[in-house]
Structures are given as structure tokens and as C-alpha cells.
Amino acid sequence: MNIALWITAGLLAAVALVAGLNKALLPMAKLAAAPGGGWVTDLGAGFVRTLGGLEILAAAGLILPAVLGVAPVLVPVTAVAWIALMAGAMYTHGRRGDYTLVAVNLVYVAIAVFIAVGRFGHWSFA
């Protein structure tokens, strides 16, 4: 189970890193033109860039505390924060009628729940 938790944390961190870098670095027009990216026109550039920064931090928080052995409890805490971030994403996409993206975000929530339950529970780093 420990290996499954590491793999899922790594995959979710990769998703968070790619999404965060895209939101932080790509021009707003390019983000808006991407499939499912119309939501960025509803929000300011500063908000989208902040989301990108939070996703980059989530990528780091899912991996680095455990790898470095410094405050590894931050791994499941980050997973819970990711769940909150995805709840907002599901609300935003649902409001726009992008139900495929709501389903994708729900998969990310399920992965984060698996990580949080596993790392707070029997397979914690403590």
C-alpha cells in the first residue's frame, strides 16, 4: 500500500505541477483558447496566476516533505488542501456547464482522498 500511495502522490504532483506551470506562465489568451479554458475569462489574471502558484506548491507539498523527512505530515495536509482546491474547480466548471472537467476534477479528488486517508492513517510517515 505504501508503494501505491507514493505512486498516486507522484502522479497527482505531476498533474498539479503541469497545471500550475501552465496557469502561472502561459498568456491568458492561450489559456482561454485551450479546451475547457474559457473559465479564465471569468476571472482576473492575478487570480489565475495565484491558482497556478497554489498548484505548484501542492506539487511540492505532495512529495518534498516525505522525501526530505521534514514535516512529512504536510503530505496528507496538502492532499486535503488539494481537495478544497478541486471543489472550487468543480464548482467553476459546473457553473459553466463543463461537466467533463467536473468529472476529471472528481477523479483528482478521489486520488487526493486516497492519499490523505492513507497518510493520515495506517501508512503515515510517523
HUZI-V790494 format. One record per pair of residues at least 12 apart in sequence whose ideal C-beta (glycine too) atoms are under 7 Angstrom apart, sorted by sequence separation. I is the first residue (numbers start at 1). GAP is how many residues later the second one is. If there is no record, write none. Layout:
[[I;GAP] [I;GAP]]
This chain:
[[28;12] [90;12] [93;12] [61;13] [62;13] [61;14] [90;15] [62;16] [89;16] [90;16] [28;17] [31;17] [61;17] [62;17] [86;19] [28;20] [58;20] [86;22] [58;23] [86;23] [58;24] [23;25] [24;25] [23;26] [83;26] [23;28] [24;28] [23;29] [24;29] [83;29] [82;30] [83;30] [21;31] [54;31] [20;32] [23;32] [24;32] [20;33] [79;33] [20;35] [21;35] [19;36] [20;36] [79;36] [80;36] [79;37] [16;39] [17;39] [20;39] [76;39] [76;40] [16;42] [17;42] [16;43] [76;43] [75;44] [76;44] [13;46] [16;46] [13;49] [12;50] [13;50] [9;53] [10;53] [39;53] [72;53] [9;54] [39;54] [39;57] [38;58] [66;59] [36;62] [36;65] [9;66] [15;93] [12;96] [12;99] [12;100] [8;103] [12;103] [8;106] [9;106] [8;107] [5;110] [5;113] [5;114] [1;117] [5;118] [2;121] [1;122]]
